[in-house]
Amino acid sequence: MRAVTVREFGGPEVLQITELPDLIPAPGEVLLQVAATAVNKGDTHQRVGNYPPPPGITDVMGLECSGTVVAVGADVTRWKVGDAVCALVAGGGYASQAIVPQEQVMPVPSGVDIVSAAALPEAAATVWSNVFMEAALSSGETLLVHGGAGGIGSFAISLAAARGHRVIATAGSTDKVATCLELGADLAINYRDEDFVDAVKKATEGRGVDVILDNMGGSYLDRNLKALATGGRLAIIGMQGGTKGELNIGRLLVKRARVIATSLRPRPIAEKGEICAQLVDQVWPLYESGAIRPVIDCVMPLSEVARAHERIEAGSHTGKIVLTL
């Protein structure tokens, strides 16, 4: 099979396509002939040596993919050869074949083509598990999404808006602010020109927001807490602004707020399987009805993986970058 490997940690130039032995599914596993994969920020961190795969997981990058089932291991009951699927993987998406636990395989939603489906699993699983499962965004509540034009942010806006929530987003350019509004945000803030805390307070008449989906981490910790309403929940999914920040415990207590930090990749198969099952039940129908759609920045062949990484790191993308095989 063809796969992207890293000869040494470094810039995008270290990515290379090599030939590796074909894969054989073990009991409970599904073998996919991969049609497409998508690029995530975690891939760029892995490439430079800062995000190693969990123990026992291939060091071939790629956290999601789509394709066709070509073989199944013993005890697989959910899938059969020929099924068109997409999958959440802990690694191995950047290859012409991928091994996936059957619990983490999902059907391609009706109305979504198999290439675009590669862009769904990671963002959908991240947003659903954090915003709706962990932070329990409920009817009538408001969500603040940081990085609203990125792969995860764009999905979070679309999904929350489609489910009837008020959505506020931050982005770093006029064009990206416009994109957030097009996706369904009620308010989009250019964080380079305006303090998001002030803007949130003004938009909510001083109340604050109920849930924040945060990709920044340390540098936003204090401001996020200021922007939360009483009983609010801060879900941290990234550390683009550093790993450390000062937490005002007094403010946390007064607001009766919660800080949640999660990582999807190392979760046990059973937990990922539950997330995937809820996606198929709760989110896939929104794709099938046309209420939401995949947000694709561009589609490139796998041979241009280095250029895709450059685009992700430059922050010039909107939505997901998809690589075809």
N, C-alpha and C positions, 0 to 999 in steps of 0.2 A: 504494500500500500504506500501511497505518497503521504508524507507528513511534514509539518514544519517543525524543525528542531533548532536548538540554540547551541552554537558551537562554544560560546563563552558568554558570560553576562556582559551586557553593554547596550549600545544603541540599536536602532532598527536594522542596521546593517548586519547584525549577528544572526538574523533570522535566515534560515535556508531550508529549501525543500529537499528531502532525502527519501530514499526507499527503505521501508521497514518491513519486517515480516507481517504477513496477514494475521488477523486476529481470529480467535476462536472463543465463542461465548461459553462461559461456565454456567452451572446451574443458576437459574434465576436471572440470567443476563440475556440481553438482546443485542444482536450485531446489526448495525446500520451501514448501508452504503450511503455515504454522506453526500447530499446535494449542495449544502451550504452551511456556513458557520457565521458567527458574528464576533466582532472585536469588542472587548470590554476593557475598562481601565485596569482591572486586575491583571489582564494579560501583559500590559506594559510594565506593571510592577514585577510580575514574574520574570519577564525578560531581563530586567536589571538585577535580579537576585533578591528582591524584597518580598516576594509572595510565593514561597515554595508550595508545591502541591501537598495535600495531606498524605500521610504514610500509606504506601501501597498504591498510590495513584500515579499514572503515567506522567512523565514530565513534558509530554507533548501538550502545548497550550490549547486553550479553547474551552469555554464554560457552557457552550450551548451549540446545538446543531439541528439540522433537519435532514430527512432522507427517507430511504425505503428499507424496511426490515428484510434482510437477506438470510438470516439464520437465527434460531433461538436455542438457548440452552435448556437442559432438563428442568422440569418444574415450571416453565413459563406457560402461563395460561391466558395472559391478557392480550398477547400479540401473536400474529402469524406472518409468515413470509408474504411480502407484497404490500403490507400496510404502509401507508404514507404517514409519517410521524415527525414530531419534533421532540427534543429531549434536553433535559437539564443534566449536565455532566460536571464532575469535579476536575476534569481534564480530558484532553484527547480530541476536542472538537476540530482542531486544525489538521484534519487528516481525511483521507478518502474512505476510511472505515472508522467506526467508533463502537466501543462496547459500553452499554448502558444498563444499569439495574432496571428491571421491568417496571418498577414503581415510578421511575423518573422519566418514563416515556409517555408522551401525550399525543393524541391525534392532531393532525393539522386541521385547524378550524375551517369549516365550510366557508368558501369565499376568499380564503387566504391562499396564495400560491405557495408552493413548497419552498421556494427560495426565500421569500419574505418571512416564512414561518421560522426560519433560523434566528430571527431577531426577537422572537417572543419569549422564550423560556426564562432567561436570566433576569431581564427587567421585570417581567410579570411576577416571577417567584419572589424577587427582592421586594417589590412594592407591596404585593399582597401580604406576604408574611410579616412585614414590618408595620405597614399602615393599618391593615385591617385585622390581622391576627394578633400581633403584639400590642400595638397602640390602640386598637379597637375604635377606629374612627366610626362614629355613629351618626345616625340621621340628624340633620340640622347643624352638624359641626363643620368647622372650617379647617382646611389643611394648608400649611405653608410648605412649598417645595423649593429647596435650594437647587441650583443648577437645572432649571426647568426646561432648558432646550437640549439637554444631553439625553443619552439613551434611556436612563432610568427616570430622569425628571420628566421627559416628554410623555412616557407611559403613565407616570403617576398623575400628571395633570389630566390626561385623557380619561383615565379610569375613574378618578374621583369626580370629575365633572359629569361623566356619564351616569354615575350613581347618585347624582343630585347634590353633591357637596359644593360649597363655596370654596374656591381655590385661589390662593395667592402664590405667586412664583417669583423667584429672583433669577436674573440672567445678566450676562456681562456685556451686551451690546444692544443697540437699537433694533437690529434685525432679529436678535434672539428674543427680545422682549415681545416683538410683534408675533414671533412664532408661538410663544407661550399663550398669547391672547387667542390666536387662531386655534390652538389645541383645546381651548375651553377655560383658561384661567380668567377669573373675574378681575384680577389686578396683577400686573407684572411690573416688577421693580428692577431698574438698572442699578445694580449694587455699586457700580463705579461712580454713579452720580448722586445717589441718594442712600441714606442710612435706612436699612430695611426695618429696623425696630421702629423708627419714627413713622415710616409709611404704614406699617402694620397697625400701630396704635391708632393712627388717623383713620384708616379704613375700617377698623372695628370699634370706633368710638371709645378707645381706651381699653377695651376688653382683652384683646389679644387673640391668638389662634389656639385651637384645641389640640392639634397635632402638627409637629414639624418633622419633615423627612430631610435629614441633614447629611450631606456628603463631605462636610468640611472638618468636623471634629473640633480640635482644640481651639482654634482661633475664633470660632463662632459660639463657643459654649456659653459664655456670659450673655451675649446678645440674644442668643436663642432663648435663654431662660427669661430674659426681659420681655420677649415677644410672646411668651406663652400666657394663655388665660389661666385662671384658677382651675385646677384639676387637669391641666394640660399635660401632654406626653411628648417628649422629645425622643425621636428614634434616630440614632446615629448609625450610619451605614458606611462611612468613609472617613479618611483622615487626610484629605487634601490640604487642610489647614493646620496640620500637625497633630501629634498624639497627646499633647498636654494643654490643659487650660485651667483657669481658676473657677471653681464652682462655689457660688454663694449659697451656702447651706441654708442660711436664714431665709433667703428669697424662695428657695425650693420648699421649705417648710410652710411659709406663709401661703404660697400658691397651691400647696398640696399637690405638687407636680411630680412627674416621674421622668427619669432619664433611662432610656433603653438603648443598649448597644448590641448589635448582632452581626454575625458573619454567616453567610449562607453556605459557602463552599465546604467547610469541615463538618457540617451537620450530618448526623447518621442518616442512612438510607430511609429508614422508616419516617423520620421527620420530613425529609424532602418529598417522600412519597405522599404524605398527607397534604403538603403544600400543593403538589402537582394535582392531586385529586380535587382539591378545592378550586384550583384554576380552571380545570375542565368544567366543573359544575357552575362556578360563579362568573368567570371571566370570558371563557370561550364563547358563550352565547352572545356576548356583546360584540365580538368580532363577527359572528355569524349574522347578526341583525344589522350590521353596519354602524352601530353606535360608536365603536372605536375602530381604528385601523392601525396597521403597523406604520411606524414613523421611520422611514429609511432615508438616511443621508445620501448614500451611494452604494452601488454594488460593484465589486472588483473581483477579478479572478484571484485565486489563492496565490498565484505567482507575484502579486503586488502587495503581499502582506506587509512588507516593510513600509510601503507608502501609506497603507492603512494605519499603521502604528504612528507614523509621523503626523497624520491628520488628527488622530485621537489626542496625541500629546500637545499639539498646537491649540487644541480646543476650538478648532474651526468647524467642527461637525455639528449637525443638528439631527438628533435621533441616532439611529444605529447604522454602523458600517457593516455591510454584509460581504462575505468572501464566498465565491462559488468554486465548486470543484468540477 
